[in-house]
């Protein structure tokens, strides 16, 4: 019998298990290695990315530091000027962006081995710096509107605007018209409401939208002048003559005007438009109150009929076509008060601004009658008002009311209305006896008894002639007569070499003698001579009273007789009618066809504007009022060209307002503004710096590059005028 073989062949061993273990170990080790390699790669990539991120941070930080250093040192500005946030300026004096190409070295990160660029975009808080309100402003010292026109004259626009299509006429504050608003071209834009009693035409943009045809009358704020608030109240400032056009009047290219009353537009115009010794000077009006009531228009019944008069509204127009008018406390280019402006002042910025200093001491130009100020040619002007906590800093003031008073002193008797008489008679005055009898005209005389026929001359004198109150300089004499009552008992001889002679020497106090000749009247009794010293308004006496005033005089009566007889002098008296300086309404009717009262329809109309840069041809200069302009019954007409900031600061109130932008007008900010309420501030610029980085990119304008990263925003302030200026970091914020 055969033995059966085993079914499986050779017996089993452990060689397969060992192989399995090897495979498992290889797999585990491979997985572990792969994992370690993955972690290593991730770590490397993270390190590279962090290197880029750090580079961006350092790039932004360094760019911000460079921008701050440039601001501190005035990069882009002529020394010693620094950025002060003036209109039409930017932080670096260029585009407002500091571009830093290839600024940060390559990081050798994900962005390859290439340097990075950066840009710093600078923007300033518009309410800070030179344009910031740095003084306390409340409802008590600012107008309620940026523009308020109060007229309701038929066919006269309340507001007339001709703006450029590319540059709207911008206003900061409320705009109100008591009649209509006519935007003839361009657009009128306001930050707040625009309203009109009547219709509106043209493009008008406001928030809220315009409100026209309201039929709601507007109220005049009825401001009072600085003179009305003075001590004594409503006293007309002392008369001032216009400086002569001689070298002594314009040392260092500056003609200085003192506060006071000016009445001669012709002399002002000749000085400020002519080519004389002082032509093109700086016309500096020192701080104080000025009253302009010109008397060159012969249609004015109160006129002083001196040289250079005319019979139209333009006769009382003060024109400036050359030089620089600076009115107020002068300042240097850094805004510091100085003793006097220079021959080439910086306008605007030539005088202490009441929106920047609570100690600003400026001027107030008061206009009366049909007096006007007109600028033309390249002339510049800046008028700075005075800061007040309780009322607006009114720089230009137009009078609504007031008239001159005529005083007549004539006839016998005593009192305020009587003729001017001798008050002091020296005694003795031999051979004249009873010299005191010449005081009154009463047929009781001082007399000289002449007992021979030889030629002989004798004189009797008296003094006094003081008016009840001194007649001030600037007064207008309207009639003046010296009455001499005299006679000779034997009658005067008028023939041949036996002719008698009489003389009267009239010497105003402080003036020069005026020689007059009494008549050799026929008859033997007392007669009265009326000797005219008015001369049609052009006599030496009229000019003396106007230039120096009148407080009294002396009279010397001299008789040269060639016969026997008794010479008698009863009295010498002065009859005079005069008008003293007075605040007169711009609408006064004693000026025939007063152009201020006529419908105003533009620079060439019969009507006239109290303030105009359109009445004279080709105005190309700059004009600013740093303060409120208040002319509620007169028109204002402004042609704008070289403005770099607000033209009328603190608002304008007028009967009618006309504004025209020329083709070269480029200022995009508000032309007229009323400041916001503010407790006041330091006045330093508040500056925002936004930093853009462009990793591994060479570009001249990183901020506009498609790959730019907005990385950092810094808020700083700068102060002081020295270089480097102190800088204060207000915030430093990473944006990623």
C-alpha positions as CSV (number, residue, x, y, z in Angstrom):
1,X,0.0,0.0,0.0
2,X,1.3,3.5,-1.1
3,X,1.7,6.3,1.4
4,X,-0.2,9.5,0.3
5,X,1.9,12.7,-0.2
6,X,1.2,15.8,1.7
7,X,-1.2,18.3,-0.2
8,X,0.8,21.5,0.3
9,X,4.3,20.5,-0.4
10,X,7.1,21.9,1.8
11,X,6.4,23.0,5.3
12,X,5.6,26.9,5.9
13,X,8.3,29.5,7.1
14,X,8.4,33.4,8.1
15,X,10.0,34.9,5.0
16,X,6.8,36.5,3.7
17,X,6.1,38.2,7.0
18,X,9.5,39.8,7.0
19,X,8.9,41.3,3.6
20,X,5.6,42.7,4.7
21,X,7.2,44.4,7.6
22,X,9.8,45.9,5.4
23,X,7.1,47.3,3.1
24,X,5.2,48.8,6.0
25,X,8.4,50.4,7.3
26,X,9.3,51.8,4.0
27,X,5.8,53.3,3.6
28,X,5.8,54.8,7.1
29,X,9.2,56.3,6.6
30,X,8.2,57.6,3.2
31,X,5.1,59.2,4.5
32,X,7.0,60.7,7.4
33,X,9.6,62.1,5.1
34,X,7.0,63.5,2.8
35,X,5.3,65.1,5.7
36,X,8.5,66.6,6.9
37,X,9.3,67.9,3.4
38,X,5.8,69.4,3.2
39,X,6.3,71.2,6.5
40,X,9.7,72.4,5.4
41,X,8.4,73.8,2.2
42,X,5.5,75.5,3.9
43,X,7.9,77.1,6.4
44,X,10.2,78.3,3.6
45,X,7.3,79.8,1.7
46,X,6.0,81.4,4.9
47,X,9.4,82.9,5.6
48,X,9.6,84.3,2.1
49,X,6.0,85.8,2.4
50,X,6.8,87.3,5.8
51,X,9.9,88.8,4.3
52,X,7.7,90.5,1.6
53,X,5.2,91.7,4.3
54,X,8.0,93.1,6.4
55,X,9.5,94.8,3.4
56,X,6.1,96.5,2.6
57,X,5.8,97.7,6.2
58,X,9.3,99.1,6.3
59,X,8.8,100.6,2.8
60,X,5.6,102.4,4.0
61,X,7.1,103.4,7.3
62,X,10.2,104.8,5.6
63,X,8.2,106.7,3.0
64,X,6.0,108.3,5.7
65,X,9.2,109.4,7.6
66,X,10.6,110.9,4.4
67,X,7.3,112.8,3.8
68,X,7.2,114.1,7.3
69,X,10.8,115.3,7.1
70,X,10.1,117.0,3.8
71,X,7.1,118.8,5.3
72,X,9.2,119.9,8.2
73,X,11.9,121.3,6.0
74,X,9.6,123.0,3.5
75,X,10.3,120.7,0.5
76,X,8.8,122.4,-2.6
77,X,8.6,125.8,-1.0
78,X,11.0,128.8,-1.3
79,X,12.8,129.4,2.0
80,X,11.7,130.3,4.6
81,X,8.1,129.5,3.6
82,X,6.5,126.2,4.8
83,X,3.3,124.5,3.8
84,X,0.5,126.4,5.5
85,X,-2.5,125.0,3.6
86,X,-3.1,128.2,1.6
87,X,-5.5,127.8,-1.2
88,X,-4.0,126.4,-4.4
89,X,-1.0,125.0,-2.6
90,X,-0.2,121.4,-1.9
91,X,2.0,119.8,0.8
92,X,5.1,119.5,-1.3
93,X,4.6,122.5,-3.5
94,X,4.0,120.1,-6.4
95,X,1.1,117.8,-7.1
96,X,0.4,116.9,-3.5
97,X,2.0,113.4,-3.9
98,X,5.5,112.5,-3.0
99,X,6.6,109.7,-5.4
100,X,9.6,107.5,-4.3
101,X,10.6,105.2,-7.2
102,X,12.7,102.2,-6.3
103,X,12.6,103.4,-2.7
104,X,13.0,100.1,-0.8
105,X,15.6,97.5,-1.7
106,X,14.7,94.0,-3.0
107,X,13.5,91.6,-0.2
108,X,14.4,88.4,-2.2
109,X,10.9,87.2,-1.3
110,X,8.0,86.0,-3.5
111,X,8.2,89.2,-5.5
112,X,11.7,88.3,-6.8
113,X,14.9,90.2,-6.5
114,X,13.7,93.8,-7.4
115,X,13.3,97.0,-5.4
116,X,9.9,98.4,-4.4
117,X,8.5,101.9,-5.0
118,X,6.2,104.0,-2.8
119,X,4.0,107.1,-3.0
120,X,2.7,109.4,-0.2
121,X,-0.5,111.2,-1.0
122,X,-0.9,114.3,1.1
123,X,-4.3,115.9,1.9
124,X,-4.9,118.7,4.4
125,X,-7.9,119.4,6.6
126,X,-9.5,122.3,4.7
127,X,-10.5,124.0,7.9
128,X,-6.9,124.1,9.2
129,X,-3.8,126.1,8.5
130,X,-3.9,129.5,6.9
131,X,-7.5,128.9,5.9
132,X,-8.6,127.6,9.2
133,X,-10.6,129.7,11.5
134,X,-8.3,130.3,14.4
135,X,-10.3,132.8,16.3
136,X,-13.6,132.3,18.2
137,X,-16.5,132.7,15.8
138,X,-20.1,132.8,16.9
139,X,-23.4,134.1,15.8
140,X,-22.5,137.3,17.5
141,X,-19.5,138.2,15.3
142,X,-20.4,136.8,11.9
143,X,-23.2,137.6,9.4
144,X,-26.0,135.1,9.1
145,X,-25.4,134.8,5.3
146,X,-22.4,134.7,3.0
147,X,-24.4,136.8,0.5
148,X,-27.4,139.0,1.4
149,X,-28.8,141.5,-1.2
150,X,-31.5,143.8,0.0
151,X,-32.6,145.8,-3.0
152,X,-36.0,145.6,-4.7
153,X,-35.5,148.0,-7.5
154,X,-37.4,147.3,-10.7
155,X,-35.1,146.1,-13.5
156,X,-32.2,145.6,-11.2
157,X,-30.8,142.2,-10.4
158,X,-30.3,141.3,-6.8
159,X,-27.5,138.9,-7.7
160,X,-26.0,138.7,-11.2
161,X,-23.4,136.0,-11.9
162,X,-21.2,135.4,-14.9
163,X,-19.2,132.3,-14.1
164,X,-17.0,130.2,-16.3
165,X,-18.5,126.9,-17.6
166,X,-15.4,125.2,-16.2
167,X,-15.3,127.0,-12.9
168,X,-18.6,127.6,-10.9
169,X,-18.9,130.7,-8.8
170,X,-18.6,129.0,-5.4
171,X,-20.0,130.4,-2.1
172,X,-19.6,129.0,1.4
173,X,-22.7,129.9,3.3
174,X,-26.3,130.9,2.8
175,X,-27.1,133.0,-0.3
176,X,-30.2,135.3,-0.1
177,X,-31.6,137.9,-2.4
178,X,-34.5,140.3,-1.7
179,X,-35.3,140.4,-5.4
180,X,-34.0,137.9,-8.1
181,X,-31.0,135.8,-8.9
182,X,-29.7,135.9,-12.5
183,X,-26.9,133.4,-13.4
184,X,-26.1,134.7,-16.8
185,X,-23.5,132.0,-17.5
186,X,-21.8,129.2,-15.7
187,X,-23.1,128.1,-12.3
188,X,-23.7,129.5,-8.8
189,X,-22.9,126.9,-6.2
190,X,-23.4,127.1,-2.5
191,X,-22.6,124.7,0.3
192,X,-26.0,125.5,1.9
193,X,-29.3,127.1,1.0
194,X,-30.0,129.7,-1.8
195,X,-33.2,131.6,-1.7
196,X,-34.7,134.6,-3.5
197,X,-37.8,136.8,-3.0
198,X,-38.3,136.7,-6.8
199,X,-37.3,134.5,-9.7
200,X,-34.1,132.6,-10.3
201,X,-32.6,131.9,-13.7
202,X,-29.6,129.9,-14.8
203,X,-27.7,127.1,-13.2
204,X,-27.9,127.2,-9.4
205,X,-26.7,124.4,-7.1
206,X,-27.2,124.3,-3.4
207,X,-28.1,121.9,-0.5
208,X,-31.0,122.0,-0.1
209,X,-32.1,122.9,-3.6
210,X,-32.8,126.6,-4.4
211,X,-36.0,128.2,-3.2
212,X,-37.1,131.1,-5.4
213,X,-40.3,133.2,-5.6
214,X,-40.6,133.1,-1.8
215,X,-42.2,136.6,-1.6
216,X,-40.5,136.8,1.8
217,X,-38.9,140.1,2.6
218,X,-35.4,139.9,4.0
219,X,-34.2,141.9,7.1
220,X,-31.2,144.1,7.1
221,X,-29.0,143.3,10.1
222,X,-28.6,147.1,10.6
223,X,-24.9,147.0,11.6
224,X,-23.5,150.2,13.0
225,X,-20.1,151.7,12.0
226,X,-17.0,151.8,14.2
227,X,-17.5,155.6,14.3
228,X,-21.0,155.1,15.8
229,X,-19.4,153.1,18.6
230,X,-16.6,155.5,19.2
231,X,-16.1,158.1,21.9
232,X,-17.7,160.4,21.3
233,X,-20.2,158.5,19.2
234,X,-20.7,159.4,15.5
235,X,-17.8,161.8,15.4
236,X,-16.5,162.3,11.9
237,X,-12.8,161.5,11.9
238,X,-10.4,164.4,11.5
239,X,-9.8,165.7,8.0
240,X,-6.8,164.4,6.2
241,X,-5.2,165.8,3.0
242,X,-4.1,163.4,0.3
243,X,-0.3,163.1,0.4
244,X,1.5,165.0,-2.3
245,X,3.2,163.1,-5.1
246,X,6.7,164.0,-4.0
247,X,9.6,161.8,-2.9
248,X,9.1,162.8,0.8
249,X,5.7,161.1,0.7
250,X,6.9,157.7,-0.5
251,X,10.1,156.7,1.3
252,X,11.1,153.1,0.5
253,X,8.2,152.9,-2.0
254,X,5.4,153.3,0.6
255,X,2.9,156.1,0.9
256,X,1.3,156.2,4.4
257,X,-2.2,157.3,5.0
258,X,-3.5,158.2,8.5
259,X,-7.1,157.4,9.7
260,X,-9.4,160.3,9.0
261,X,-11.8,162.0,6.6
262,X,-10.9,162.2,2.9
263,X,-13.0,164.2,0.5
264,X,-10.9,164.5,-2.7
265,X,-11.3,161.6,-5.1
266,X,-9.4,163.6,-7.8
267,X,-6.2,163.8,-5.8
268,X,-6.4,160.1,-4.7
269,X,-6.9,159.0,-8.2
270,X,-4.1,161.2,-9.6
271,X,-1.7,159.7,-7.0
272,X,-2.7,156.1,-7.6
273,X,-3.0,156.1,-11.3
274,X,-0.3,158.4,-12.4
275,X,3.4,158.1,-13.3
276,X,4.6,160.7,-10.8
277,X,7.4,160.3,-8.3
278,X,5.3,157.9,-6.1
279,X,3.6,156.1,-9.0
280,X,3.1,152.4,-8.3
281,X,3.9,152.6,-4.6
282,X,2.3,150.6,-1.8
283,X,-0.6,152.7,-0.5
284,X,-0.6,151.8,3.2
285,X,-3.7,152.8,5.2
286,X,-2.8,152.5,8.9
287,X,-5.2,150.8,11.3
288,X,-8.2,153.0,12.2
289,X,-11.4,154.5,10.8
290,X,-11.5,156.1,7.4
291,X,-14.4,158.1,6.0
292,X,-14.6,158.8,2.3
293,X,-17.1,161.4,1.3
294,X,-15.8,162.9,-1.9
295,X,-16.8,166.5,-2.9
296,X,-15.6,166.6,-6.5
297,X,-19.1,166.4,-8.1
298,X,-20.5,169.8,-8.8
299,X,-24.0,168.3,-8.8
300,X,-23.5,168.0,-5.1
301,X,-25.0,171.1,-3.4
302,X,-22.6,170.6,-0.5
303,X,-19.5,170.4,-2.7
304,X,-16.2,172.1,-2.2
305,X,-15.7,173.5,-5.6
306,X,-11.9,173.1,-5.8
307,X,-9.8,172.0,-8.7
308,X,-10.6,168.7,-10.4
309,X,-14.4,168.8,-10.0
310,X,-16.9,167.4,-12.5
311,X,-20.6,167.0,-12.9
312,X,-21.0,163.2,-13.1
313,X,-20.9,160.3,-10.8
314,X,-17.4,159.4,-11.9
315,X,-16.2,162.7,-10.5
316,X,-16.5,161.1,-7.0
317,X,-14.8,157.9,-8.1
318,X,-11.5,157.0,-6.4
319,X,-9.6,155.0,-9.0
320,X,-6.5,152.8,-8.4
321,X,-4.7,151.3,-11.4
322,X,-1.2,151.1,-10.1
323,X,0.5,149.9,-6.9
324,X,-0.7,147.9,-3.9
325,X,-3.3,149.0,-1.4
326,X,-2.6,147.6,2.0
327,X,-5.2,148.5,4.7
328,X,-4.6,147.4,8.3
329,X,-1.7,146.2,10.4
330,X,1.0,145.1,7.9
331,X,2.4,141.6,8.1
332,X,5.4,139.7,6.7
333,X,5.3,136.6,4.6
334,X,5.0,134.5,7.8
335,X,2.0,136.5,9.1
336,X,4.0,138.4,11.7
337,X,3.0,142.0,12.3
338,X,5.7,144.5,11.1
339,X,6.1,148.2,11.4
340,X,5.4,149.0,7.7
341,X,4.7,147.1,4.5
342,X,7.3,146.9,1.8
343,X,7.2,148.2,-1.7
344,X,6.1,144.8,-3.0
345,X,3.8,143.2,-0.4
346,X,2.4,139.7,-0.7
347,X,-1.3,140.0,-1.5
348,X,-3.2,138.2,0.0
349,X,-1.3,138.1,3.3
350,X,-0.2,141.7,3.5
351,X,-2.2,142.7,6.6
352,X,-3.3,141.1,9.9
353,X,-6.4,139.0,9.2
354,X,-9.3,139.0,11.7
355,X,-10.0,135.4,11.0
356,X,-6.5,134.4,12.1
357,X,-5.9,136.7,15.1
358,X,-8.0,138.0,18.0
359,X,-5.6,140.9,18.2
360,X,-6.0,141.8,14.5
361,X,-6.2,145.6,14.4
362,X,-7.5,146.7,11.0
363,X,-9.4,149.4,9.2
364,X,-13.0,150.3,8.5
365,X,-13.5,152.2,5.2
366,X,-16.8,154.1,5.5
367,X,-18.3,155.5,2.3
368,X,-20.9,158.3,2.1
369,X,-22.6,160.3,-0.6
370,X,-21.8,159.0,-4.1
371,X,-18.2,158.1,-3.2
372,X,-16.8,155.0,-4.9
373,X,-13.7,152.9,-5.0
374,X,-12.7,151.3,-8.3
375,X,-9.7,149.2,-9.2
376,X,-8.3,148.6,-12.6
377,X,-5.2,147.5,-14.4
378,X,-2.6,145.5,-12.3
379,X,-3.4,147.3,-9.0
380,X,-3.8,145.0,-6.0
381,X,-5.7,145.7,-2.8
382,X,-6.2,143.9,0.5
383,X,-8.4,145.5,3.2
384,X,-8.3,143.9,6.7
385,X,-10.9,144.5,9.3
386,X,-10.6,144.4,13.1
387,X,-11.5,141.3,15.1
388,X,-14.4,141.8,17.6
389,X,-15.9,139.1,19.8
390,X,-19.3,140.7,19.6
391,X,-19.7,142.1,16.1
392,X,-18.4,141.3,12.6
393,X,-15.1,142.6,11.5
394,X,-16.6,145.0,9.0
395,X,-13.9,146.2,6.6
396,X,-16.1,148.2,4.2
397,X,-19.2,150.1,5.5
398,X,-21.8,152.0,3.4
399,X,-23.9,154.6,5.1
400,X,-27.7,154.2,5.0
401,X,-28.6,157.6,6.5
402,X,-27.3,161.0,7.4
403,X,-27.0,164.4,5.8
404,X,-24.9,167.5,6.2
405,X,-26.0,170.5,8.2
406,X,-25.6,174.1,6.9
407,X,-24.7,176.7,9.5
408,X,-25.3,180.4,8.8
409,X,-23.8,183.1,11.0
410,X,-25.0,186.6,9.9
411,X,-26.6,189.8,11.0
412,X,-26.6,191.9,14.1
413,X,-27.1,190.7,17.7
414,X,-25.5,188.0,19.6
415,X,-25.8,184.2,19.9
416,X,-25.2,181.1,17.9
417,X,-26.5,182.5,14.6
418,X,-25.1,186.0,14.7
419,X,-22.3,187.3,12.6
420,X,-18.7,186.8,13.7
421,X,-17.4,189.9,15.6
422,X,-14.4,191.4,17.2
423,X,-14.1,190.2,20.8
424,X,-10.7,191.8,21.7
425,X,-9.7,195.3,21.0
426,X,-6.4,196.6,22.3
427,X,-6.4,200.0,23.9
428,X,-5.1,202.6,23.5
429,X,-5.1,202.8,19.7
430,X,-4.3,206.5,19.3
431,X,-5.2,208.5,17.4
432,X,-8.4,206.3,17.2
433,X,-10.5,206.8,20.3
434,X,-13.1,204.5,21.7
435,X,-11.7,201.5,19.9
436,X,-14.2,199.1,21.6
437,X,-17.0,200.6,19.6
438,X,-15.9,198.5,16.6
439,X,-17.4,195.4,18.2
440,X,-21.1,196.1,17.5
441,X,-22.6,197.6,14.4
442,X,-24.7,200.2,16.2
443,X,-23.7,203.6,14.7
444,X,-21.4,204.2,17.6
445,X,-17.9,204.3,16.2
446,X,-14.2,204.4,17.0
447,X,-12.9,207.6,15.5
448,X,-9.8,209.4,14.4
449,X,-10.0,213.2,14.2
450,X,-7.5,214.5,11.6
451,X,-6.9,218.2,11.9
452,X,-4.5,218.8,8.9
453,X,-4.5,218.3,5.2
454,X,-1.2,216.4,5.0
455,X,-1.1,212.8,4.0
456,X,-1.3,210.5,7.1
457,X,-1.9,206.8,7.7
458,X,-3.4,205.3,10.8
459,X,-4.5,201.7,11.7
460,X,-7.0,200.2,14.2
461,X,-7.0,196.5,14.9
462,X,-9.3,194.0,16.5
463,X,-9.3,190.2,17.0
464,X,-11.6,187.4,17.8
465,X,-14.1,186.5,15.2
466,X,-14.4,183.0,16.8
467,X,-17.5,181.0,15.7
468,X,-19.7,179.5,18.5
469,X,-17.7,176.3,17.9
470,X,-14.6,175.8,15.9
471,X,-15.2,175.1,12.2
472,X,-13.2,171.9,11.6
473,X,-10.9,171.2,8.6
474,X,-12.8,169.7,5.8
475,X,-15.6,172.1,6.1
476,X,-17.1,173.7,3.0
477,X,-17.7,177.4,2.9
478,X,-20.8,178.2,0.9
479,X,-20.7,182.0,1.3
480,X,-18.5,184.5,3.1
481,X,-18.7,188.3,3.3
482,X,-16.8,190.8,5.5
483,X,-19.1,193.8,6.4
484,X,-17.2,197.0,7.1
485,X,-19.3,200.0,8.3
486,X,-17.2,203.2,8.0
487,X,-17.2,206.7,6.8
488,X,-15.5,210.2,6.8
489,X,-17.0,213.4,8.0
490,X,-15.5,215.3,5.0
491,X,-16.1,212.6,2.5
492,X,-13.4,210.6,0.8
493,X,-11.3,212.2,-1.9
494,X,-11.1,210.0,-5.0
495,X,-9.4,212.3,-7.5
496,X,-5.8,212.6,-8.6
497,X,-2.9,212.8,-6.2
498,X,-5.3,213.7,-3.4
499,X,-7.0,210.3,-3.5
500,X,-7.5,208.7,-0.1
501,X,-6.8,205.0,0.4
502,X,-8.4,202.3,2.6
503,X,-7.1,198.8,3.3
504,X,-8.3,195.9,5.3
505,X,-5.9,193.1,6.3
506,X,-7.8,189.9,7.3
507,X,-5.6,187.2,9.0
508,X,-7.2,183.9,9.9
509,X,-5.7,182.4,13.0
510,X,-2.9,180.2,11.9
511,X,-3.1,181.5,8.3
512,X,-1.6,184.1,6.1
513,X,-2.9,187.7,5.7
514,X,-5.5,188.4,3.1
515,X,-5.5,191.9,1.7
516,X,-8.9,193.5,1.0
517,X,-9.9,197.0,-0.1
518,X,-13.0,198.8,1.4
519,X,-14.8,201.3,-0.9
520,X,-14.2,205.0,-0.9
521,X,-18.0,205.6,-0.6
522,X,-19.4,209.0,-1.4
523,X,-21.1,211.1,1.2
524,X,-20.3,212.0,4.7
525,X,-22.2,209.4,6.8
526,X,-21.5,205.8,7.7
527,X,-21.9,203.3,4.9
528,X,-21.5,199.5,4.9
529,X,-19.2,197.7,2.4
530,X,-19.8,194.0,1.8
531,X,-16.5,192.5,0.7
532,X,-16.8,189.1,-0.8
533,X,-14.2,186.5,0.5
534,X,-16.0,183.5,-1.1
535,X,-14.8,184.0,-4.6
536,X,-17.2,181.5,-6.2
537,X,-15.9,178.8,-3.8
538,X,-12.3,179.2,-4.9
539,X,-10.9,182.0,-2.7
540,X,-7.9,181.7,-0.5
541,X,-10.2,181.9,2.5
542,X,-12.5,179.1,1.4
543,X,-9.4,176.9,0.8
544,X,-7.9,177.8,4.2
545,X,-11.1,176.9,6.0
546,X,-11.3,173.6,4.1
547,X,-7.7,172.7,4.7
548,X,-7.2,174.0,8.2
549,X,-10.5,174.9,9.7
550,X,-11.4,178.3,11.3
551,X,-11.2,179.3,14.9
552,X,-11.0,183.1,14.5
553,X,-9.1,186.0,12.9
554,X,-7.6,189.4,13.3
555,X,-8.7,192.5,11.4
556,X,-6.6,195.6,10.7
557,X,-8.4,198.6,9.2
558,X,-6.0,201.2,7.7
559,X,-6.9,204.6,6.4
560,X,-4.6,206.9,4.4
561,X,-6.2,210.4,4.4
562,X,-5.0,213.6,2.6
563,X,-7.5,216.0,4.1
564,X,-9.0,217.2,7.3
565,X,-11.9,215.2,8.7
566,X,-13.0,212.5,11.1
567,X,-12.6,208.9,10.1
568,X,-15.1,206.6,11.7
569,X,-15.2,202.8,12.0
570,X,-18.4,201.4,13.4
571,X,-17.8,197.6,13.0
572,X,-16.1,194.9,11.1
573,X,-18.1,191.6,11.0
574,X,-18.1,188.4,9.1
575,X,-21.2,186.7,7.6
576,X,-20.5,183.1,6.8
577,X,-22.4,180.0,5.7
578,X,-20.7,176.7,5.9
579,X,-21.1,172.9,6.1
580,X,-19.0,170.9,8.5
581,X,-18.0,167.3,7.7
582,X,-20.9,164.9,8.3
583,X,-21.8,161.3,7.8
584,X,-24.0,161.4,4.6
585,X,-26.2,158.6,3.3
586,X,-25.1,156.9,0.1
587,X,-28.6,157.6,-1.1
588,X,-28.5,161.3,-0.3
589,X,-30.7,163.5,-2.6
590,X,-28.7,166.7,-2.4
591,X,-26.6,165.2,-5.2
592,X,-28.6,165.8,-8.3
593,X,-29.0,162.4,-10.2
594,X,-27.1,160.6,-7.5
595,X,-25.7,157.6,-9.4
596,X,-25.9,155.5,-6.2
597,X,-29.7,155.7,-6.5
598,X,-29.9,154.7,-10.2
599,X,-30.6,151.2,-11.4
600,X,-27.4,149.3,-11.6
601,X,-27.1,147.1,-14.7
602,X,-23.3,146.6,-15.0
603,X,-20.1,148.5,-15.2
604,X,-21.1,150.8,-18.1
605,X,-24.6,151.7,-16.7
606,X,-25.6,155.1,-15.5
607,X,-25.8,153.7,-12.0
608,X,-22.6,153.2,-10.0
609,X,-21.2,150.7,-7.6
610,X,-19.6,151.7,-4.3
611,X,-17.0,149.0,-4.8
612,X,-16.0,147.9,-8.3
613,X,-13.3,146.0,-10.2
614,X,-15.3,146.4,-13.3
615,X,-15.7,150.2,-13.7
616,X,-12.1,150.7,-14.9
617,X,-10.7,148.9,-17.9
618,X,-8.8,145.6,-17.8
619,X,-8.5,144.8,-14.1
620,X,-5.8,142.2,-13.8
621,X,-4.8,142.5,-10.2
622,X,-6.0,140.9,-7.0
623,X,-8.6,142.2,-4.6
624,X,-9.5,140.9,-1.1
625,X,-11.5,142.1,1.9
626,X,-10.6,140.2,5.0
627,X,-13.8,141.0,6.9
628,X,-17.4,141.8,6.2
629,X,-18.5,144.1,3.4
630,X,-21.6,146.0,4.4
631,X,-23.2,148.4,1.8
632,X,-27.0,147.7,2.2
633,X,-28.2,150.5,-0.2
634,X,-25.4,150.4,-2.7
635,X,-24.2,148.0,-5.4
636,X,-21.0,145.9,-5.5
637,X,-19.5,144.8,-8.9
638,X,-16.5,142.5,-8.9
639,X,-14.6,141.1,-11.9
640,X,-12.4,138.3,-10.7
641,X,-9.1,137.3,-12.1
642,X,-6.1,136.5,-10.0
643,X,-7.8,135.3,-6.8
644,X,-6.0,132.6,-4.8
645,X,-8.4,132.5,-1.9
646,X,-11.7,133.9,-0.7
647,X,-12.2,137.4,-2.1
648,X,-14.8,138.6,0.4
649,X,-14.2,136.9,3.7
650,X,-16.9,137.1,6.4
651,X,-19.7,137.7,3.8
652,X,-21.1,140.5,1.7
653,X,-24.3,142.5,2.3
654,X,-25.3,144.9,-0.4
655,X,-28.2,146.3,-2.4
656,X,-27.1,144.4,-5.5
657,X,-24.1,142.1,-6.2
658,X,-22.6,141.5,-9.6
659,X,-19.8,139.0,-10.0
660,X,-18.0,138.1,-13.2
661,X,-15.2,135.5,-13.7
662,X,-12.7,136.2,-16.4
663,X,-11.1,133.6,-18.6
664,X,-8.0,133.4,-16.5
665,X,-9.9,132.9,-13.2
666,X,-8.7,129.6,-11.9
667,X,-9.5,129.6,-8.2
668,X,-11.9,126.7,-7.4
669,X,-12.7,127.4,-3.8
670,X,-15.4,129.6,-2.4
671,X,-15.1,133.2,-3.6
672,X,-17.3,134.6,-0.8
673,X,-17.7,132.8,2.5
674,X,-19.0,133.2,6.0
675,X,-16.9,131.2,8.5
676,X,-18.2,128.4,10.6
677,X,-18.8,128.7,14.3
678,X,-15.6,127.7,16.1
679,X,-14.1,128.1,19.5
680,X,-10.8,128.9,17.8
681,X,-7.7,126.8,17.3
682,X,-4.0,126.9,16.9
683,X,-4.2,127.5,13.2
684,X,-1.6,124.9,12.3
685,X,-2.2,122.6,9.3
686,X,-3.7,119.2,10.0
687,X,-2.2,116.9,7.4
688,X,-3.2,113.3,6.3
689,X,-0.5,111.2,4.7
690,X,-1.7,108.1,2.8
691,X,1.2,105.8,1.9
692,X,1.0,103.4,-1.1
693,X,3.6,100.7,-1.7
694,X,4.3,98.9,-5.0
695,X,6.3,95.7,-4.2
696,X,9.2,94.9,-6.5
697,X,7.9,97.5,-9.0
698,X,9.7,100.4,-10.5
699,X,7.2,103.2,-11.1
700,X,7.2,107.0,-11.0
701,X,3.6,107.0,-9.6
702,X,3.0,104.2,-7.2
703,X,-0.3,105.6,-5.9
704,X,-1.9,105.2,-9.4
705,X,-0.2,101.8,-10.2
706,X,-2.7,98.9,-10.6
707,X,-0.7,96.8,-8.2
708,X,-0.4,99.4,-5.5
709,X,-1.1,98.5,-1.9
710,X,-2.6,101.1,0.4
711,X,-0.4,100.4,3.5
712,X,-0.4,103.3,6.0
713,X,-2.3,106.4,7.0
714,X,-0.6,109.0,9.2
715,X,-2.2,112.2,10.7
716,X,0.3,115.0,11.7
717,X,0.3,118.7,12.5
718,X,3.1,121.2,11.9
719,X,3.7,124.5,13.5
720,X,6.2,127.4,13.6
721,X,7.9,129.2,10.8
722,X,11.4,128.0,11.4
723,X,13.0,125.2,9.5
724,X,12.7,122.4,10.5
725,X,9.2,123.0,11.7
726,X,8.0,121.1,14.8
727,X,5.9,118.1,13.8
728,X,3.3,116.3,16.0
729,X,2.1,112.8,15.1
730,X,-1.6,112.5,15.9
731,X,-2.1,108.9,14.6
732,X,-0.2,106.2,12.8
733,X,-2.4,103.4,11.4
734,X,-1.4,100.4,9.3
735,X,-4.1,99.6,6.8
736,X,-3.3,95.9,6.2
